[in-house]
Amino acid sequence: GAPTVSIFLKPPGVIPAGGSTTICCSCQHGSGSFVLYKNGHQLHTLEQSGNRAEFSISNATYKDSGLYNCHYLEGGTVLAHSDDLDVSVEEIHLPSPDLSVLPGLEVTAGADVMFRCTTTHPSTGCFLYLEGQIRAEQLSREEDGHNFSQVQKGDSGRYSCQCFTKNSSLEWSAASKALHLVVR
C-alpha cells in the first residue's frame, strides 16, 4: 500500500504573532523527499534528516496561517500526502494555563490518567495537544480536565494545553509548558 505521511506542529497549538514553530513531516517509508504545500500551492522542497523533514516559521504573521500538507516523493513521483494541518497565527494576550497530570508523569500501561488545564482568567474552553498528533482534544468545560482510561505506551509523549475565551472575538492564551508523560 501507499506509505503514510504525517504532518504536525512542534510545538503544537495556535502560534502567537511574532512567535515561531516548526512544521514537521514524516514518513516511515524510506529516503524520498518531502514537498510542503500551503492552501494547495507548492512552497518548498524540505531539507530532511532520516525519515522526517522540517520547515521552520519564525516571526510568524497572519500570512503564515493556512492549510499545510506534505507530499512524499520518490524519484519525482508523489507516493502519498499527509492530511491537512490547519495553522493559525493570532495575537495572544492571555497568560498561559497550567497543565497538571494525575497520578503523575510516569504511569504503567492500563492506568487511568487525568490531565487538568487551569487558567487564572475565566476561559471558554481549552485544548489538549500531544506533540506529533494533528488532532487536539477539546477539554470539557466543567473542570477543564480530560480522562484517559487505560493508557498505552503509544500515549507517551509531550502534552500541552491552550485555552481560549470567546467574547465579541476569540482570544487565545499562550500554550502551557509541556509535560512529558511516560507510560511503561
N, C-alpha and C positions, 0 to 999 in steps of 0.2 A: 504493500500500500504506500501511499504518499507519506513522506516524513511529516512530523508535527512540528510546527513552528510556534514558539510562544513569544509574546511581547509583554513587557511590564516596565513600570517606572521605578527607579531606585533613587531616592526614597519615594514611596507611593504618596498619592494624595493631590489635593489642589495646590498648585505651586504659587507661592507669593510672588507678586510682581517684583522684579529685581532679583529674585532668588534663582536657584539652579536645581537641575535634576538631570538624570541620565535615563534615556530610553534604551532598554536592553532587549536584544533579540537573541533567541537561542534555538538550536535545532540539534537533536541528538544524532543527526544523520551522517555527518562526515565533514568534508572540507570544502564545501561550496562557498558561495558568497551571499551576503545579505544586501538587499536594496531597500531603503526606507522610503515609504510613500506617505504623503500628508494630503488629506482630502482628495485622494485619487491622483495626485501629481507626484512624479518621482522627485525625491530630494537628493539623496546621496547613496553611493555605494559605501557601506560601512566598513571601517577598519575592524578586523576581528582577531580574537585570540582563541584558539581551540574552537569549540562549537558555539561560541557566542560573540556578539558584536554589540558595540555601544555607541550611542550618539549623545553627546552632552549638550545641554541647553544651559547657558549661563546668562545672567542679567535678563531673565525672562520678561517678555512683554505679552500683551494680549495677542499679538501676531503669532505667538508660538502655540496658542490654543488651536485645537482641531483634532481630527481623527487621523491617527497614525496607524500604519501597519507595515509589516516587513514581508518581503518576498525572498524566498530562499532559492538560489540558482546554482546549478552545476553545469559547467560548460555552456553558459549563456542561456540555458533553458530553465524557466521557472518551474520548480517541482512542487512548491507549496507556498501558501502565505498564511500569516497569522490572522487572528481576529482583529477587529479594530480596537485601538486603545484611545479612549477619549481623554485628551489632555486639556486641562483648564488652568488658566492663569488668572488670579484675582488679587485685588488689593486686599491685604489682610490686616485687620485692625484689632482682632480679638486675641487674647493670650492663649497659649497652647494649653490643652487639657492635660490631666494626669492619667496615665494608664496604669492599672494595677491588675495583678492576676492572682487568683486563689486556686489551689492551695499554695502555689509557688511556681518558680521558674523551672524547676525540674520535677517532672512527674513520670509515673510509669504508664505504659500503654494500657488503655482501658479505663484510665481515671477520668473523672469529670472535672472540667476546668471552667472557671468563671472569669471572664475579662470584665473590668469595670473602667469606664472612662468618666472622670469627674471634671466639672468645669467650675470656675469661680463666678461665672455670669450665667444667667438663665439661657439655656440653649434649646433649640427646637429639635435637634437630633444630632447624632454622631455616627460616624462610620469607623469600622474596624478594618484595618488593612493588614494583609500578610504579604511581605515583600516577595515578589516573584509571581504573585497571583494578579490577574487582571480584574477580578471581581472584588468588590468590597462588601462587607456585611453591614447592613444598617442596624444599629443597636436600638433596642426597644426604649421608648422614651421614659418609661416609669423610673427605671433605675440606671438607664444607660449601661446596662450590663448585658453580657452575652454568654450563654452557657454552651460549652461544647461537651456533649456527653460522649464518653468512650473515645478519647483522643487516641490517635495512632501516630506512629513515628513520622508519617508524612505531614503531620500537623506541626512539626517542629519548625522553627524559623523566627524571623524578626517581625513582631507585631507593633503596630502603632495605631493611634486613633486621631480623628479630626472632627470638630463639631461645627455646626452652622446655626445661625439664628435667622429666622425669616420674619422680617417686619415689612416695611414698604419694599425693601430689597433683601437680597440674600447676603448675609455677612458670614464669612468663614473665619474660623480660628486658624492659628498656626497648627501644625501637626505636633502630636506629643513626642516625647522621647521614645525611642523604640525599646521594646523588651524582647529578649531572646528566649523563647520557650524551647526547652529540651524535653522531648518525650523519649524515654528509654525503653 
